[in-house]
Amino acid sequence: QVQLVESGGGLVQAGGSLRLSCAASGRAFSSYSMGWFRQAPGKEREFVAAIKWSGGSTSYADSVKGRFTISRENAKNTVYLQMDSLKPEDTAVYYCAANFLGAIVTMTRLDVYEYWGQGTQVTVSS
């Protein structure tokens, strides 16, 4: 069993930055590929970024590529999402998720993740 808790959300002006954190409890965090997703009001949850359990591979949605960076620190059981050059369209609830030994090619899919956090709100004002 893995429990995930996101933090770091808030209100920021367009062009600003935020760093989201996702702290995982339970064992074997280093065996889980981790993903970030977001859901805006009235829209479906969508993939943002993912990092493989080994840390060697990452994947990003086209809409955030070059602006967001995903990283992990296994010693702290934490995955991060550094968000720069934020835009109003980035406004959403951001969720982290865990997939045991997930392959990077499947990490864009919601259905491969076994565990989800409760989400953290990010609001970008224009």
Backbone torsions as a table, in degrees:
resi	resn	phi	psi	omega
1	GLN	NA	134.1	179.5
2	VAL	-125.5	130.6	174.3
3	GLN	-111.3	136.2	-175.3
4	LEU	-120.9	133.7	179.6
5	VAL	-130.4	116.9	178.6
6	GLU	-88.7	152.8	174.8
7	SER	-154.3	168.3	175.7
8	GLY	102.5	-4.5	178.3
9	GLY	-71.0	171.3	179.2
10	GLY	164.6	-165.5	179.9
11	LEU	-104.6	130.7	-178.7
12	VAL	-144.0	150.8	177.3
13	GLN	-79.2	155.2	176.9
14	ALA	-55.4	136.9	-176.9
15	GLY	92.8	-11.1	-179.2
16	GLY	-83.7	-174.1	-177.0
17	SER	-132.8	153.1	171.8
18	LEU	-143.5	152.0	171.9
19	ARG	-122.4	118.1	175.9
20	LEU	-90.4	145.5	175.5
21	SER	-123.7	150.0	175.8
22	CYS	-134.7	110.6	-179.3
23	ALA	-96.3	131.2	-177.6
24	ALA	-109.4	137.8	172.6
25	SER	-107.1	161.1	-177.6
26	GLY	101.9	174.3	-175.5
27	ARG	-92.1	166.4	170.4
28	ALA	63.1	35.3	177.6
29	PHE	-56.3	-36.3	-177.4
30	SER	-67.1	-9.8	177.5
31	SER	-94.5	1.6	-177.7
32	TYR	-109.1	126.9	166.2
33	SER	-74.1	142.7	-173.5
34	MET	-121.3	141.4	179.0
35	GLY	-130.1	155.8	170.5
36	TRP	-116.0	134.8	176.1
37	PHE	-129.0	165.0	176.1
38	ARG	-143.5	155.3	179.7
39	GLN	-141.1	117.4	176.5
40	ALA	-91.0	157.0	-179.0
41	PRO	-55.4	129.9	177.6
42	GLY	77.0	5.3	-178.9
43	LYS	-120.7	163.1	177.6
44	GLU	-78.0	155.4	175.4
45	ARG	-66.1	135.2	-176.6
46	GLU	-129.9	153.9	179.5
47	PHE	-70.4	141.0	176.4
48	VAL	-116.9	-56.1	-176.2
49	ALA	-160.7	158.3	177.9
50	ALA	-149.2	154.0	176.5
51	ILE	-136.3	133.7	-176.3
52	LYS	-69.0	155.0	-178.1
53	TRP	-55.2	-33.7	179.9
54	SER	-78.3	-12.6	-179.8
55	GLY	81.7	-2.9	-173.9
56	GLY	-85.6	-16.0	-176.3
57	SER	-131.6	143.6	176.2
58	THR	-132.1	161.7	178.4
59	SER	-144.3	144.0	-178.1
60	TYR	-135.7	148.1	169.4
61	ALA	-69.2	148.3	-179.1
62	ASP	-58.5	-32.6	-176.0
63	SER	-68.6	-18.0	-177.9
64	VAL	-118.3	-5.6	-176.1
65	LYS	-60.1	132.2	-178.8
66	GLY	88.3	-11.8	179.7
67	ARG	-115.0	-33.8	-178.0
68	PHE	-109.1	149.1	176.9
69	THR	-135.4	126.2	176.6
70	ILE	-99.9	141.8	177.6
71	SER	-150.6	167.1	179.0
72	ARG	-140.5	152.4	177.5
73	GLU	-131.7	95.0	-172.6
74	ASN	-64.5	-31.3	-179.9
75	ALA	-63.6	-23.1	179.5
76	LYS	-109.3	6.5	-179.0
77	ASN	51.4	44.4	-173.2
78	THR	-135.6	141.2	171.2
79	VAL	-118.6	145.1	-175.8
80	TYR	-120.6	155.2	169.9
81	LEU	-132.8	105.0	175.8
82	GLN	-85.0	121.6	-176.3
83	MET	-117.4	114.9	179.3
84	ASP	-116.0	163.9	178.5
85	SER	49.8	48.2	-176.0
86	LEU	-65.2	146.0	-179.4
87	LYS	-120.8	156.2	177.1
88	PRO	-55.1	-32.3	-179.6
89	GLU	-72.5	-6.1	173.1
90	ASP	-81.7	-7.0	179.9
91	THR	-61.2	125.3	-176.7
92	ALA	-179.4	171.2	165.6
93	VAL	-88.3	128.4	-177.8
94	TYR	-104.3	132.3	-178.5
95	TYR	-120.1	141.5	168.3
96	CYS	-103.9	157.2	-176.2
97	ALA	-148.2	154.8	-176.8
98	ALA	-125.7	138.3	179.8
99	ASN	-133.1	118.6	-175.4
100	PHE	-64.6	120.5	178.6
101	LEU	51.4	36.4	-177.2
102	GLY	-65.4	141.3	175.2
103	ALA	-86.2	140.4	-172.6
104	ILE	-62.0	-28.5	-176.7
105	VAL	-69.9	-18.8	-179.4
106	THR	-104.5	0.4	-168.9
107	MET	-73.9	-7.2	176.5
108	THR	-80.9	-12.2	-175.7
109	ARG	-90.0	130.9	179.2
110	LEU	-65.1	-34.7	-169.9
111	ASP	-73.6	-9.7	-179.5
112	VAL	-86.2	-10.7	-174.9
113	TYR	-89.7	130.6	-178.8
114	GLU	-86.7	-29.2	-174.0
115	TYR	-130.8	144.5	-179.2
116	TRP	-134.0	147.7	171.2
117	GLY	-85.0	-179.7	-176.3
118	GLN	-87.7	-13.0	176.3
119	GLY	97.2	154.2	175.4
120	THR	-137.2	136.8	-174.6
121	GLN	-82.3	132.4	172.5
122	VAL	-120.5	124.4	179.1
123	THR	-124.9	124.6	-179.1
124	VAL	-113.6	117.9	-179.0
125	SER	-92.6	148.9	-178.7
126	SER	-90.8	NA	NA
